Amino acid sequence: MKKFFRRVGDILGFTRNSDYVRASMNENNLRSGLFMSFIIVGIEVWMIVRQLQRYLIPGWALPADDPSAIPHTFASFSSYTVNFFLMLIIAASLFFLCLKTTTKKFSSRALLYQRIIPAALVILITALFFIAHFINPQTPYFEKYRDWTDAAHDGKNALINTWKNILLILLYLTCLAYGVVLAVYALSAHKKGKDNQKLENAVLMLFAAIFLIFGIKVSYSDFVSSNGNKEIMCFLTMMLYVGCLLIWRPYISVLMLAGIPIIFYQLLGTLSTYREFYDGDRVNYITFFISLAVVALSTYFQRLGRAKKDEALERIAHFDELTGLHNYSHFQAEVKEFEAKGGFAEREWVYVFANVSAFQQINESRGFVPGDEVLRKIADILKECFPEAFGCRESADHFVMLTPSDNLYERMEEANAKVQALDAELSPSLHFGFYVRKDGEEPRRAVDKARYAMNTVKNAQGYAQVEYDKEMHARYRQMQYVIHHIDEAAAQGHIQAFYQPVVDAKTRRLVSVEALCRWMDPEKGMLSPATFVSALENAKLIHKLDKAMIDCVLSDIAQAKKEKRFFVPVSINFSRLDFELMDAIAFLEERVAHYGLSKDVIHVEVTESALGEAGDKLLRPAVKELRKRGYEVWLDDFGSGYSSLNVLKDYDFNVLKIDMQFLVGFEKNMKTRPVLRSIVQMAKDLGMGTVTEGVESSEQADYLASIGCDRLQGFLIGKPMRKAEFFAKVNNGELITQ
């Protein structure tokens, strides 16, 4: 039963619409009003010309003593044109009001003049015509509206004149109300800098009332005249305009389209003793009114459906669906608009970039649905703790705000305490990076600086906050330099390979090298990987670096073969993002074929942490495909992540590279040796070779050889070196090749 009444309420329009839908429906009415007022202006001009040609000009041409002559007075002129002039000005005023829906070029002052002048004219002319009709007694050629109950009239004429005067007074009062409301609307819009939707609706409703009353008056007057029934369509036309062009809630349309005709019908019914009113007329009128109601309701629901679809698209374009916050694009536009209005002038504002620590654990432990609920609650917490801020969800568990700097630290601490209370066991926390806003700075660049500050504490445990300072700015500028020059560096050969030897653990014979990237910049000098790798990863440009690196290594190998120099297989590091941002396997295959090399000269290294982040969806098929195509795949940095044993269980690798951290404290920490021995034995059991990184002493090298580790890499063997230095060490015997 509730559903039934709810459905009926929806059909009749009792359901509350959103602000967006109401604004859209109002704008549609304004567009309809623009069209309707333009048509009415044309009609009223035609009617004034018609009155002049039909009555006034012939009457003025007659001699003054002719009973049919019309005096050249305002009263006589107005008696034939008053209503048409009034309707013309009202329609013109609505036209200028609705013109804003088609153009945004009018200044605030121009809009004020377009609205206030017609409003003043409506008030003035209505007052003048009211005086001429009801107060000025010298109106011999004017219908005697003043004489409501003249005893000289018979009963019919007295009744007719009474209703004519009632309708005329209603018309003038409504016109006055229209002029006053339009003037208030104009002044309010000019003062506040924006239009008042309620006043707009009031103007439209009064406009509708004016033309409905006007239609009743004209049609009633003609209907009761001796040669009546010629202008009954005036009323019907006004009903058509108001009912089908200006659309309000269905219950309003139904009441209006049913109630007003009933009033008109009753007016005509009062004349039934004086004039025959045929039953067919009733049928025709009822049919017409029903048709109008159906058209009005159909138009309403069409507009409503379109407005809701537009609202959904607008929401997608401007809001984050999960949290209800604005999205990043809207945030930037909103900040720019606020700055253009001078909103930041009186206070210091701060860009804040917030990241949720331990959120990955929440998703893994609780599931994605509870994780989404946590994000929604965090969004609410940030809105509560930063009520004056412009805020958005930038991506994933990242939030961006631009907030006044007042009590910033206290508000960040309050927000973090509330976030930690969301899950007592996992205790999520917030990491904040913030940057003081500068006038004229692009929001995107300012947010990047706040993000950069946050990234410096991203891996910290618990709550953390850090301000973007001068030292960070220097590092940030360097990061921006890297991002903006990676294409140039790749094209001009600034990306170069340094080679670090890998030797057999027992014989110390050179068996391979690892290619490590260096950026030889003509302006900055040699940039180390610590400078550019993380910057390119964060900007998702690392694949450009790795493509240049692959091309450099393959070119070096091809040149060495051409010059018949000694060369060994080279291992190249692949980033997880390489498989996400490009077809890494296809690129490698194409470049190997381009240089005419065999696949056994390339070993592909994939870090354990990359496998943990990507999971099965990305790298499992890639590893399998690389091995299928004939490349050796090595697992780099084994032991640096938390899922090492799962990686060994789920993936097939040719070689396991043991992370250098296992050798830290080798001489003093006796637990290191059995751990290393177990890893080497496990790799053998799984059919994998082993390489240990970070070997710096003979004691370490000897122990690793004794437990069966296959290969060694580290400063004891050799540091990363240029190609020329590598060949020199090979030639002078420092690197044993036989």
Sequence and secondary structure as in RCSB ss.txt:
>XXXX:A:sequence
MKKFFRRVGDILGFTRNSDYVRASMNENNLRSGLFMSFIIVGIEVWMIVRQLQRYLIPGWALPADDPSAIPHTFA
SFSSYTVNFFLMLIIAASLFFLCLKTTTKKFSSRALLYQRIIPAALVILITALFFIAHFINPQTPYFEKYRDWTD
AAHDGKNALINTWKNILLILLYLTCLAYGVVLAVYALSAHKKGKDNQKLENAVLMLFAAIFLIFGIKVSYSDFVS
SNGNKEIMCFLTMMLYVGCLLIWRPYISVLMLAGIPIIFYQLLGTLSTYREFYDGDRVNYITFFISLAVVALSTY
FQRLGRAKKDEALERIAHFDELTGLHNYSHFQAEVKEFEAKGGFAEREWVYVFANVSAFQQINESRGFVPGDEVL
RKIADILKECFPEAFGCRESADHFVMLTPSDNLYERMEEANAKVQALDAELSPSLHFGFYVRKDGEEPRRAVDKA
RYAMNTVKNAQGYAQVEYDKEMHARYRQMQYVIHHIDEAAAQGHIQAFYQPVVDAKTRRLVSVEALCRWMDPEKG
MLSPATFVSALENAKLIHKLDKAMIDCVLSDIAQAKKEKRFFVPVSINFSRLDFELMDAIAFLEERVAHYGLSKD
VIHVEVTESALGEAGDKLLRPAVKELRKRGYEVWLDDFGSGYSSLNVLKDYDFNVLKIDMQFLVGFEKNMKTRPV
LRSIVQMAKDLGMGTVTEGVESSEQADYLASIGCDRLQGFLIGKPMRKAEFFAKVNNGELITQ
>XXXX:A:secstr
 HHHHHHHHHHHT S   HHHHHHHHHHHHHHHHHHHHHHHHHHHHHHHHHIIIIIHHHHHS TTSTT   SSHH
HHHHHHHHHHHHHHHHHHHHHHHGGGT     HHHHHHHHHHHHHHHHHHHHHHHHHHHT    TTS  TT TT 
TTS HHHHHHHHHHHHHHHHHHHHHHHHHHHHHHHHHHHHHHSS  HHHHHHHHHHHHHHHHHHHHHHHHHHHHS
TT SSSHHHHHHHHHHHHHTS   HHHHHHHHHHHHHHHHHHHHTTTTTS   HHHHHHHHHHHHHHHHHHHHHH
HHHHHHHHHHHHHHHHHHB TTT SB HHHHHHHHHHHHHTTTTSSS EEEEEEEEETHHHHHHHH HHHHHHHH
HHHHHHHHHHSTT EEEEEETTEEEEEEE TTHHHHHHHHHHHHHTT TTT  EEEEEEEE  TT  HHHHHHHH
HHHHHTTTT SS EEEE  HHHHHHHHHHHHHHHHHHHHHHTT EEEEEEEEEETTT  EEEEEEEEEEEETTTE
EE HHHHHHHHHHTT HHHHHHHHHHHHHHHHHHHHHTT     EEEEE HHHHHHS HHHHHHHHHHHHT  GG
GEEEEEEHHHHHHH TTTHHHHHHHHHHTT EEEEEEETSSS HHHHHHH   SEEEE GGGGTTTTT TTHHHH
HHHHHHHHHHTT EEEE    SHHHHHHHHHTT  EE STTT   B HHHHHHHHHTTSS   
